[in-house]
Amino acid sequence: MQKKLLFSSYKNMKIYLIWLIGVIIWNYGVPQATPLQDVLVAVVLSFLSIGLRKYLKF
């Protein structure tokens, strides 16, 4: 049971890291973006990570 929980945590961490890398790339790639644009991109990336989690069945 504990191994399954640990494995699930690693999967969730990978999804989070993908989201975090996307946010970092956005912030360094588009430094002139407004705060509103930053928030919108973070939300879109969040939805993409939710979709990725469903697609990969995490």
PyMOL Python script that loads the backbone (N, CA, C, O; Angstrom):
from pymol import cmd

cmd.read_pdbstr("""\
ATOM      1  N   MET A   1       0.823  -1.203   0.000  1.00  0.00           N
ATOM      2  CA  MET A   1       0.000   0.000   0.000  1.00  0.00           C
ATOM      3  C   MET A   1       0.862   1.260   0.000  1.00  0.00           C
ATOM      4  O   MET A   1       0.584   2.219  -0.720  1.00  0.00           O
ATOM      5  N   GLN A   2       1.914   1.242   0.820  1.00  0.00           N
ATOM      6  CA  GLN A   2       2.767   2.412   0.927  1.00  0.00           C
ATOM      7  C   GLN A   2       3.562   2.638  -0.364  1.00  0.00           C
ATOM      8  O   GLN A   2       3.811   3.782  -0.744  1.00  0.00           O
ATOM      9  N   LYS A   3       3.956   1.563  -1.032  1.00  0.00           N
ATOM     10  CA  LYS A   3       4.684   1.702  -2.294  1.00  0.00           C
ATOM     11  C   LYS A   3       3.807   2.345  -3.353  1.00  0.00           C
ATOM     12  O   LYS A   3       4.276   3.163  -4.145  1.00  0.00           O
ATOM     13  N   LYS A   4       2.523   1.973  -3.365  1.00  0.00           N
ATOM     14  CA  LYS A   4       1.592   2.552  -4.334  1.00  0.00           C
ATOM     15  C   LYS A   4       1.436   4.051  -4.095  1.00  0.00           C
ATOM     16  O   LYS A   4       1.419   4.837  -5.042  1.00  0.00           O
ATOM     17  N   LEU A   5       1.324   4.441  -2.835  1.00  0.00           N
ATOM     18  CA  LEU A   5       1.209   5.855  -2.484  1.00  0.00           C
ATOM     19  C   LEU A   5       2.474   6.616  -2.860  1.00  0.00           C
ATOM     20  O   LEU A   5       2.395   7.730  -3.380  1.00  0.00           O
ATOM     21  N   LEU A   6       3.625   6.033  -2.606  1.00  0.00           N
ATOM     22  CA  LEU A   6       4.898   6.664  -2.949  1.00  0.00           C
ATOM     23  C   LEU A   6       5.035   6.818  -4.459  1.00  0.00           C
ATOM     24  O   LEU A   6       5.484   7.859  -4.937  1.00  0.00           O
ATOM     25  N   PHE A   7       4.650   5.787  -5.213  1.00  0.00           N
ATOM     26  CA  PHE A   7       4.717   5.839  -6.677  1.00  0.00           C
ATOM     27  C   PHE A   7       3.790   6.909  -7.219  1.00  0.00           C
ATOM     28  O   PHE A   7       4.147   7.626  -8.154  1.00  0.00           O
ATOM     29  N   SER A   8       2.594   7.025  -6.637  1.00  0.00           N
ATOM     30  CA  SER A   8       1.636   8.055  -7.039  1.00  0.00           C
ATOM     31  C   SER A   8       2.192   9.446  -6.758  1.00  0.00           C
ATOM     32  O   SER A   8       1.991  10.368  -7.549  1.00  0.00           O
ATOM     33  N   SER A   9       2.890   9.599  -5.636  1.00  0.00           N
ATOM     34  CA  SER A   9       3.475  10.900  -5.298  1.00  0.00           C
ATOM     35  C   SER A   9       4.536  11.297  -6.307  1.00  0.00           C
ATOM     36  O   SER A   9       4.629  12.468  -6.674  1.00  0.00           O
ATOM     37  N   TYR A  10       5.340  10.339  -6.762  1.00  0.00           N
ATOM     38  CA  TYR A  10       6.352  10.638  -7.777  1.00  0.00           C
ATOM     39  C   TYR A  10       5.711  11.066  -9.090  1.00  0.00           C
ATOM     40  O   TYR A  10       6.211  11.972  -9.758  1.00  0.00           O
ATOM     41  N   LYS A  11       4.620  10.429  -9.461  1.00  0.00           N
ATOM     42  CA  LYS A  11       3.915  10.800 -10.687  1.00  0.00           C
ATOM     43  C   LYS A  11       3.377  12.217 -10.573  1.00  0.00           C
ATOM     44  O   LYS A  11       3.510  13.014 -11.502  1.00  0.00           O
ATOM     45  N   ASN A  12       2.766  12.533  -9.428  1.00  0.00           N
ATOM     46  CA  ASN A  12       2.240  13.882  -9.231  1.00  0.00           C
ATOM     47  C   ASN A  12       3.359  14.913  -9.234  1.00  0.00           C
ATOM     48  O   ASN A  12       3.174  16.022  -9.736  1.00  0.00           O
ATOM     49  N   MET A  13       4.510  14.567  -8.685  1.00  0.00           N
ATOM     50  CA  MET A  13       5.648  15.483  -8.658  1.00  0.00           C
ATOM     51  C   MET A  13       6.145  15.749 -10.082  1.00  0.00           C
ATOM     52  O   MET A  13       6.534  16.873 -10.400  1.00  0.00           O
ATOM     53  N   LYS A  14       6.136  14.736 -10.929  1.00  0.00           N
ATOM     54  CA  LYS A  14       6.554  14.928 -12.323  1.00  0.00           C
ATOM     55  C   LYS A  14       5.621  15.898 -13.031  1.00  0.00           C
ATOM     56  O   LYS A  14       6.081  16.777 -13.760  1.00  0.00           O
ATOM     57  N   ILE A  15       4.312  15.749 -12.827  1.00  0.00           N
ATOM     58  CA  ILE A  15       3.339  16.661 -13.438  1.00  0.00           C
ATOM     59  C   ILE A  15       3.576  18.076 -12.930  1.00  0.00           C
ATOM     60  O   ILE A  15       3.553  19.025 -13.714  1.00  0.00           O
ATOM     61  N   TYR A  16       3.802  18.230 -11.634  1.00  0.00           N
ATOM     62  CA  TYR A  16       4.068  19.545 -11.054  1.00  0.00           C
ATOM     63  C   TYR A  16       5.340  20.149 -11.646  1.00  0.00           C
ATOM     64  O   TYR A  16       5.372  21.340 -11.958  1.00  0.00           O
ATOM     65  N   LEU A  17       6.372  19.349 -11.802  1.00  0.00           N
ATOM     66  CA  LEU A  17       7.627  19.852 -12.366  1.00  0.00           C
ATOM     67  C   LEU A  17       7.443  20.304 -13.815  1.00  0.00           C
ATOM     68  O   LEU A  17       8.039  21.297 -14.234  1.00  0.00           O
ATOM     69  N   ILE A  18       6.631  19.590 -14.574  1.00  0.00           N
ATOM     70  CA  ILE A  18       6.336  20.006 -15.954  1.00  0.00           C
ATOM     71  C   ILE A  18       5.648  21.367 -15.934  1.00  0.00           C
ATOM     72  O   ILE A  18       5.989  22.252 -16.719  1.00  0.00           O
ATOM     73  N   TRP A  19       4.671  21.533 -15.027  1.00  0.00           N
ATOM     74  CA  TRP A  19       3.981  22.814 -14.910  1.00  0.00           C
ATOM     75  C   TRP A  19       4.948  23.917 -14.495  1.00  0.00           C
ATOM     76  O   TRP A  19       4.934  25.009 -15.064  1.00  0.00           O
ATOM     77  N   LEU A  20       5.779  23.633 -13.513  1.00  0.00           N
ATOM     78  CA  LEU A  20       6.736  24.627 -13.015  1.00  0.00           C
ATOM     79  C   LEU A  20       7.722  25.042 -14.096  1.00  0.00           C
ATOM     80  O   LEU A  20       8.022  26.228 -14.234  1.00  0.00           O
ATOM     81  N   ILE A  21       8.220  24.100 -14.852  1.00  0.00           N
ATOM     82  CA  ILE A  21       9.150  24.420 -15.949  1.00  0.00           C
ATOM     83  C   ILE A  21       8.454  25.285 -16.987  1.00  0.00           C
ATOM     84  O   ILE A  21       9.054  26.215 -17.526  1.00  0.00           O
ATOM     85  N   GLY A  22       7.181  24.983 -17.271  1.00  0.00           N
ATOM     86  CA  GLY A  22       6.420  25.816 -18.207  1.00  0.00           C
ATOM     87  C   GLY A  22       6.283  27.244 -17.716  1.00  0.00           C
ATOM     88  O   GLY A  22       6.435  28.186 -18.494  1.00  0.00           O
ATOM     89  N   VAL A  23       5.997  27.415 -16.436  1.00  0.00           N
ATOM     90  CA  VAL A  23       5.864  28.762 -15.866  1.00  0.00           C
ATOM     91  C   VAL A  23       7.204  29.496 -15.910  1.00  0.00           C
ATOM     92  O   VAL A  23       7.252  30.680 -16.245  1.00  0.00           O
ATOM     93  N   ILE A  24       8.284  28.804 -15.574  1.00  0.00           N
ATOM     94  CA  ILE A  24       9.609  29.432 -15.600  1.00  0.00           C
ATOM     95  C   ILE A  24       9.989  29.841 -17.020  1.00  0.00           C
ATOM     96  O   ILE A  24      10.494  30.942 -17.242  1.00  0.00           O
ATOM     97  N   ILE A  25       9.747  28.956 -17.971  1.00  0.00           N
ATOM     98  CA  ILE A  25      10.044  29.289 -19.373  1.00  0.00           C
ATOM     99  C   ILE A  25       9.236  30.504 -19.809  1.00  0.00           C
ATOM    100  O   ILE A  25       9.759  31.393 -20.481  1.00  0.00           O
ATOM    101  N   TRP A  26       7.966  30.543 -19.427  1.00  0.00           N
ATOM    102  CA  TRP A  26       7.131  31.691 -19.783  1.00  0.00           C
ATOM    103  C   TRP A  26       7.686  32.971 -19.165  1.00  0.00           C
ATOM    104  O   TRP A  26       7.812  33.984 -19.853  1.00  0.00           O
ATOM    105  N   ASN A  27       8.015  32.937 -17.887  1.00  0.00           N
ATOM    106  CA  ASN A  27       8.467  34.150 -17.210  1.00  0.00           C
ATOM    107  C   ASN A  27       9.805  34.660 -17.742  1.00  0.00           C
ATOM    108  O   ASN A  27      10.005  35.871 -17.839  1.00  0.00           O
ATOM    109  N   TYR A  28      10.713  33.766 -18.085  1.00  0.00           N
ATOM    110  CA  TYR A  28      11.993  34.207 -18.635  1.00  0.00           C
ATOM    111  C   TYR A  28      11.908  34.463 -20.141  1.00  0.00           C
ATOM    112  O   TYR A  28      12.654  35.282 -20.679  1.00  0.00           O
ATOM    113  N   GLY A  29      11.009  33.769 -20.808  1.00  0.00           N
ATOM    114  CA  GLY A  29      10.877  33.934 -22.262  1.00  0.00           C
ATOM    115  C   GLY A  29      10.114  35.179 -22.657  1.00  0.00           C
ATOM    116  O   GLY A  29      10.359  35.752 -23.719  1.00  0.00           O
ATOM    117  N   VAL A  30       9.186  35.603 -21.808  1.00  0.00           N
ATOM    118  CA  VAL A  30       8.374  36.784 -22.094  1.00  0.00           C
ATOM    119  C   VAL A  30       8.421  37.715 -20.875  1.00  0.00           C
ATOM    120  O   VAL A  30       7.435  37.838 -20.147  1.00  0.00           O
ATOM    121  N   PRO A  31       9.564  38.365 -20.657  1.00  0.00           N
ATOM    122  CA  PRO A  31       9.699  39.197 -19.448  1.00  0.00           C
ATOM    123  C   PRO A  31       8.825  40.452 -19.465  1.00  0.00           C
ATOM    124  O   PRO A  31       8.553  41.017 -18.405  1.00  0.00           O
ATOM    125  N   GLN A  32       8.385  40.894 -20.623  1.00  0.00           N
ATOM    126  CA  GLN A  32       7.567  42.102 -20.706  1.00  0.00           C
ATOM    127  C   GLN A  32       6.077  41.822 -20.499  1.00  0.00           C
ATOM    128  O   GLN A  32       5.257  42.731 -20.628  1.00  0.00           O
ATOM    129  N   ALA A  33       5.718  40.575 -20.180  1.00  0.00           N
ATOM    130  CA  ALA A  33       4.312  40.220 -19.963  1.00  0.00           C
ATOM    131  C   ALA A  33       3.766  40.930 -18.729  1.00  0.00           C
ATOM    132  O   ALA A  33       4.476  41.155 -17.749  1.00  0.00           O
ATOM    133  N   THR A  34       2.489  41.273 -18.807  1.00  0.00           N
ATOM    134  CA  THR A  34       1.830  41.915 -17.671  1.00  0.00           C
ATOM    135  C   THR A  34       1.509  40.853 -16.614  1.00  0.00           C
ATOM    136  O   THR A  34       1.498  39.660 -16.915  1.00  0.00           O
ATOM    137  N   PRO A  35       1.250  41.284 -15.387  1.00  0.00           N
ATOM    138  CA  PRO A  35       0.868  40.312 -14.349  1.00  0.00           C
ATOM    139  C   PRO A  35      -0.380  39.504 -14.729  1.00  0.00           C
ATOM    140  O   PRO A  35      -0.471  38.319 -14.409  1.00  0.00           O
ATOM    141  N   LEU A  36      -1.327  40.134 -15.402  1.00  0.00           N
ATOM    142  CA  LEU A  36      -2.531  39.423 -15.840  1.00  0.00           C
ATOM    143  C   LEU A  36      -2.169  38.305 -16.820  1.00  0.00           C
ATOM    144  O   LEU A  36      -2.698  37.197 -16.724  1.00  0.00           O
ATOM    145  N   GLN A  37      -1.278  38.593 -17.750  1.00  0.00           N
ATOM    146  CA  GLN A  37      -0.842  37.569 -18.691  1.00  0.00           C
ATOM    147  C   GLN A  37      -0.125  36.429 -17.970  1.00  0.00           C
ATOM    148  O   GLN A  37      -0.296  35.263 -18.324  1.00  0.00           O
ATOM    149  N   ASP A  38       0.669  36.764 -16.969  1.00  0.00           N
ATOM    150  CA  ASP A  38       1.357  35.731 -16.182  1.00  0.00           C
ATOM    151  C   ASP A  38       0.349  34.798 -15.511  1.00  0.00           C
ATOM    152  O   ASP A  38       0.505  33.577 -15.536  1.00  0.00           O
ATOM    153  N   VAL A  39      -0.674  35.380 -14.918  1.00  0.00           N
ATOM    154  CA  VAL A  39      -1.694  34.575 -14.240  1.00  0.00           C
ATOM    155  C   VAL A  39      -2.452  33.720 -15.245  1.00  0.00           C
ATOM    156  O   VAL A  39      -2.694  32.540 -14.991  1.00  0.00           O
ATOM    157  N   LEU A  40      -2.829  34.293 -16.374  1.00  0.00           N
ATOM    158  CA  LEU A  40      -3.570  33.537 -17.388  1.00  0.00           C
ATOM    159  C   LEU A  40      -2.754  32.361 -17.912  1.00  0.00           C
ATOM    160  O   LEU A  40      -3.290  31.267 -18.092  1.00  0.00           O
ATOM    161  N   VAL A  41      -1.483  32.571 -18.154  1.00  0.00           N
ATOM    162  CA  VAL A  41      -0.633  31.485 -18.640  1.00  0.00           C
ATOM    163  C   VAL A  41      -0.473  30.410 -17.569  1.00  0.00           C
ATOM    164  O   VAL A  41      -0.466  29.220 -17.885  1.00  0.00           O
ATOM    165  N   ALA A  42      -0.348  30.808 -16.326  1.00  0.00           N
ATOM    166  CA  ALA A  42      -0.241  29.823 -15.243  1.00  0.00           C
ATOM    167  C   ALA A  42      -1.521  28.990 -15.145  1.00  0.00           C
ATOM    168  O   ALA A  42      -1.455  27.783 -14.913  1.00  0.00           O
ATOM    169  N   VAL A  43      -2.671  29.618 -15.319  1.00  0.00           N
ATOM    170  CA  VAL A  43      -3.946  28.889 -15.290  1.00  0.00           C
ATOM    171  C   VAL A  43      -4.045  27.931 -16.463  1.00  0.00           C
ATOM    172  O   VAL A  43      -4.453  26.782 -16.296  1.00  0.00           O
ATOM    173  N   VAL A  44      -3.673  28.398 -17.656  1.00  0.00           N
ATOM    174  CA  VAL A  44      -3.709  27.530 -18.844  1.00  0.00           C
ATOM    175  C   VAL A  44      -2.766  26.339 -18.652  1.00  0.00           C
ATOM    176  O   VAL A  44      -3.126  25.204 -18.963  1.00  0.00           O
ATOM    177  N   LEU A  45      -1.577  26.596 -18.148  1.00  0.00           N
ATOM    178  CA  LEU A  45      -0.643  25.496 -17.885  1.00  0.00           C
ATOM    179  C   LEU A  45      -1.187  24.537 -16.831  1.00  0.00           C
ATOM    180  O   LEU A  45      -0.938  23.333 -16.897  1.00  0.00           O
ATOM    181  N   SER A  46      -1.922  25.062 -15.870  1.00  0.00           N
ATOM    182  CA  SER A  46      -2.535  24.212 -14.861  1.00  0.00           C
ATOM    183  C   SER A  46      -3.578  23.282 -15.486  1.00  0.00           C
ATOM    184  O   SER A  46      -3.628  22.092 -15.177  1.00  0.00           O
ATOM    185  N   PHE A  47      -4.406  23.842 -16.368  1.00  0.00           N
ATOM    186  CA  PHE A  47      -5.394  23.010 -17.061  1.00  0.00           C
ATOM    187  C   PHE A  47      -4.714  21.958 -17.930  1.00  0.00           C
ATOM    188  O   PHE A  47      -5.183  20.824 -18.025  1.00  0.00           O
ATOM    189  N   LEU A  48      -3.613  22.338 -18.560  1.00  0.00           N
ATOM    190  CA  LEU A  48      -2.871  21.366 -19.361  1.00  0.00           C
ATOM    191  C   LEU A  48      -2.305  20.250 -18.493  1.00  0.00           C
ATOM    192  O   LEU A  48      -2.290  19.088 -18.898  1.00  0.00           O
ATOM    193  N   SER A  49      -1.843  20.603 -17.302  1.00  0.00           N
ATOM    194  CA  SER A  49      -1.312  19.566 -16.414  1.00  0.00           C
ATOM    195  C   SER A  49      -2.426  18.649 -15.917  1.00  0.00           C
ATOM    196  O   SER A  49      -2.201  17.452 -15.739  1.00  0.00           O
ATOM    197  N   ILE A  50      -3.620  19.190 -15.691  1.00  0.00           N
ATOM    198  CA  ILE A  50      -4.763  18.352 -15.312  1.00  0.00           C
ATOM    199  C   ILE A  50      -5.105  17.406 -16.456  1.00  0.00           C
ATOM    200  O   ILE A  50      -5.367  16.223 -16.237  1.00  0.00           O
ATOM    201  N   GLY A  51      -5.100  17.932 -17.671  1.00  0.00           N
ATOM    202  CA  GLY A  51      -5.350  17.088 -18.837  1.00  0.00           C
ATOM    203  C   GLY A  51      -4.285  16.020 -18.995  1.00  0.00           C
ATOM    204  O   GLY A  51      -4.593  14.879 -19.341  1.00  0.00           O
ATOM    205  N   LEU A  52      -3.048  16.377 -18.748  1.00  0.00           N
ATOM    206  CA  LEU A  52      -1.955  15.408 -18.836  1.00  0.00           C
ATOM    207  C   LEU A  52      -2.118  14.327 -17.779  1.00  0.00           C
ATOM    208  O   LEU A  52      -1.867  13.152 -18.047  1.00  0.00           O
ATOM    209  N   ARG A  53      -2.527  14.705 -16.608  1.00  0.00           N
ATOM    210  CA  ARG A  53      -2.742  13.726 -15.528  1.00  0.00           C
ATOM    211  C   ARG A  53      -3.860  12.757 -15.908  1.00  0.00           C
ATOM    212  O   ARG A  53      -3.753  11.557 -15.656  1.00  0.00           O
ATOM    213  N   LYS A  54      -4.936  13.275 -16.515  1.00  0.00           N
ATOM    214  CA  LYS A  54      -6.027  12.382 -16.948  1.00  0.00           C
ATOM    215  C   LYS A  54      -5.598  11.503 -18.104  1.00  0.00           C
ATOM    216  O   LYS A  54      -5.951  10.325 -18.158  1.00  0.00           O
ATOM    217  N   TYR A  55      -4.833  12.073 -19.033  1.00  0.00           N
ATOM    218  CA  TYR A  55      -4.381  11.320 -20.203  1.00  0.00           C
ATOM    219  C   TYR A  55      -3.443  10.191 -19.789  1.00  0.00           C
ATOM    220  O   TYR A  55      -3.523   9.084 -20.320  1.00  0.00           O
ATOM    221  N   LEU A  56      -2.557  10.475 -18.842  1.00  0.00           N
ATOM    222  CA  LEU A  56      -1.611   9.476 -18.383  1.00  0.00           C
ATOM    223  C   LEU A  56      -2.176   8.626 -17.244  1.00  0.00           C
ATOM    224  O   LEU A  56      -1.509   7.715 -16.752  1.00  0.00           O
ATOM    225  N   LYS A  57      -3.411   8.929 -16.827  1.00  0.00           N
ATOM    226  CA  LYS A  57      -4.123   8.184 -15.781  1.00  0.00           C
ATOM    227  C   LYS A  57      -3.374   8.199 -14.447  1.00  0.00           C
ATOM    228  O   LYS A  57      -3.156   7.154 -13.833  1.00  0.00           O
ATOM    229  N   PHE A  58      -2.984   9.396 -14.012  1.00  0.00           N
ATOM    230  CA  PHE A  58      -2.300   9.530 -12.710  1.00  0.00           C
ATOM    231  C   PHE A  58      -3.334   9.762 -11.653  1.00  0.00           C
ATOM    232  O   PHE A  58      -2.994   9.905 -10.478  1.00  0.00           O
TER     233      PHE A  58
END
""", "prot")
cmd.dss("prot")
cmd.show_as("cartoon", "prot")
cmd.util.cbc("prot")
cmd.orient("prot")
